[in-house]
């Protein structure tokens, strides 16, 4: 298995925003430890704190990154945005992982 670029999709506004960012960072770190490269869209949380944008601005940014990736990992939890990202990924024929534990380790 060669390294993949994996988009991490998950909840942001449902529940505690700070905890959602934290959970995504932990899952992204796990993906990196498997030898893959991740894109963590909730890092935009910090951008948004300084320079806010509307929802569709962020979705446009996120969709552009989904299109660059080999796979998407959908974290558990309610999220209309993450569902839209998965829908796009499937339309592009990308691999969709529902569990971080289903992502294979990179051959060393």
N, C-alpha and C positions, 0 to 999 in steps of 0.2 A: 504494500500500500504506500503510495506517494502522499506527501502532505497535500491537504485540501485547504481551500479558503472557505471558511464556514461562517455564515451570517447567523448571529444569535438573536432570535425573535422572542419577545416575552412581554409580560405586563409592565406597564409604566404607571398609569394614573389610577388603576384599580388597586385599592389598598394603600399601603405606606410607600410613597414614591422613593424615599431614601433606601428602604429595605429592598425594593424591587431592583434598584441600581446595584445594591450590594450582592443580591442573589445572582444577577447577571454576570457581574465581575467574577464571582466564584466559579460559575459554570464556564465562563470564557477561559479562566485560568486552567481548569481541568482539560479543556479542549487543547490549549497550548501545550500542556504537559503530555498529551497524546502525540504531539509532534505536528499539529496542524496550526494554521494561521486563522485567527478569528477576527470578525468585525463586530464590535459591541456598540449598537446604536444608542444605548442609554448613556454613553459618554456625552451625548448632546445635552443631557441634563445640565451640565456645567456651562455649556455655551448658552443655553436658554435662560439660565439664571442671570447672565450678564447682558445678553442681547436676545430678548424673546422674539419668537416667530409664531405664526399660527400653525395649527395642526397639519394642514396640507403642505406647508413648506417642509415640515419634518418628514412627512410621508414621501414627498418627492426625493428628498435626500436619501431616505432609507431604500426606496425602490431602486435608485441608481446603484447602490451597493449590492443589493440582492442580485442584480443582473451581472455583477462582476464575480460572484462567488460560485463555487462548485456545489455547495450544499447549504442547507439551512437547518438549524436546530431550533425547534419550537419548544420553549420552556412551558411548563404547566401554568395554568392560570388564565383568567378571562382577559382577553385583549382583542378588540376589533382591529387595531392596527397590525398586530402580529398575525392575525388571521388573514388580513389582506396581503401581508408579506409572504405567507405560506402559499396563498392562492397564486401569487405571481411566480413564486419559485416552481410550483407544480406546472404552471403553464409554460415555463422555460425548460422543463424536464430535469430540474435539479433534484438531487437526493434530499429527502426531507426526513430528519431524525426527530422522533418524539421523545427519546430518552438520551441523555448524554452518555449513558452506559452502552448504547448501541453504536456509538461512533468508534470505528476501529482505530487501533494504535498504528502509527506510521512504522513501517519496517526500518530497522536501523542498519 
